Amino acid sequence: MLVPPGVAMAQSAGTTLRGLPDFTELVEQVGPSVVNIRTLEKSRSNAAGANTPDEEMQELFKRFFGVPMPNGPRRAPQPNRPPDEAQPRGVGSGFILSSDGFIMTNAHVVDGADEVLVTLTDKREFKARLVGADKRTDVAVVKIEATGLPAVKVGDVNRLRVGEWVMAIGSPFGLESTVTAGIVSAKQRDTGDYLPFIQTDVAINPGNSGGPLINMRGEVVGINSQIYSRSGGFMGISFAIPMDEAMRVSDQLRSTGRVSRGRIGVMIAPVTKEVAQSIGLGKAQGVLVRGLEEGSPAEKAGIEAGDIILKFDGKAIEKTADLPRAVGNTKPGTSVTMTVFRRGENKDIRLTVAEVEAEQKTAAAPEKEAPSANIQHLGLTLSELSEAQKKQARVRAGVRVDAAVDAASRAGIREGDLILAVANTEITSVAVFEALMARIDKTKPVSVLIRRGDGAQYVLIRPSP
């Protein structure tokens, strides 16, 4: 049956309209749970080195956008205020976690504040107490003395899908209860931070920090934290802290006021495809142990520089960021099994996770010994390590590089490096190195595990043409 053109157009328009999201009910549902956060600091205008308002604004732009604030009108000089007089410092957002007044926001929103003021949508204002803040994840919890507050519903981040509609509510530039919307652009986005982020194209600006990212079921799935910008303005890329990670942090902050993280004491680096193939690992996976902290759980358990960590407590380690996140989320004192690839085979090693420490020790560089061998086709001059040098460098075996030229130099080996293994074979002496070289095909690249300072890495020595 033929459909009149006008009807077809109406049906098409109706179908399109039915496919568009309507955020009005979500705003009514979640809006009362979103708060405005203002921070104050006591006047320090008479103190040496005190920041001017322009300097504070510059710092805000650098922290939020990652770029300096664009040129703009400068404020007129401010008159000196009496010492300890509170004055505005910054504006952010937050949302109510529980009806008894616990509120979640970003750590950078409340960092350095002398007073924190929370304003609800009904215009009531409360002075908040800082329960705890974790700069590493940029999560903070504050508490106001109130009851019967409308708490948010926390959503399941695992159910969040790329392309799904999401909404943000916050106070960009101090404009309270501002609603913006967009879609999830990516999940598990690595930006170099401790946590993987949810990437969206929701419009986020200064003042949105700490506000909720909300799915179409009215559940909070993230905390709006930062954006990517080259101009100082929103460019369609914003990042939110996943709510499951944020809740794990907030639970610790509410119970103890601080976050306790696991530590095993290893320095790590990525495993490249070329290195993986050269040592028989197959594909690029896991992380390379470049070094170990003295007395750390990893060192005590027998982990060695040059090991490739493939699994931690049964979880596969695919990329460099996976290990610190897995270890950090493990309760200190927990006994776990790690699977490492060492010289051609997998080994399971059990260790007890310690707690993150403020300071970490490093080992001193080994002393030089007289050369005792010259491996000409690789361009290496080597010497033995004394027991004292091994102890100082915290290695069980190895030889010292006294000179590196030609093929060795091109591979990046330098004087002072320690060679720990070649072609998955541990090097215990210069004689062992020479014997191994006699058996290896001199026309093919050879993988060498070296130790430099406190770190270890694999290099490929390609014979001179």
Buried (B, 14 or more C-beta within 10 A) or exposed (E): EEEEEEEEEEEEEEEEEEEEEEBEEBBEBBBBBBBBBBBBBBBBBEEEEEBEBBEEBBEBBEBBBEBEBEEEEEEEEEEEBEEEEBBEBBBBBBBBBBEBBBBBBBBBBBBEBBBBBBBBBEEEEBEBEBBBBBEBBBBBBBBBEBEEBBBBEBBEBEEBEEEBBBBBBBBBEBEBBBBBBBBBBEBEBEEEBBBBBBBBBBBBBBBBBBBBBBBBEBBBBBBBBBBBBEEBEBEEBBBBBBBBBBBBBBEBBBEEEEBEBBBBBBBBBEBEEEBBBBBEBEEBBBBBBBBBBEEBBBBBBBBBBBBBBBBBBEEEBBEBBBBBBBBBBBEBEEEBEBBBBBBEEEBEBEBBBBEBEEEEEEBEBBEEBEBBBBBEEBBBBBBBBEEEBBEBBBBEBBBBBBBBBBBBBBBBBEEBBBBBBBBBBBBBBBEBBBEBBEEBEEEEBBBBBBBBBBBBBBBBBBBBE
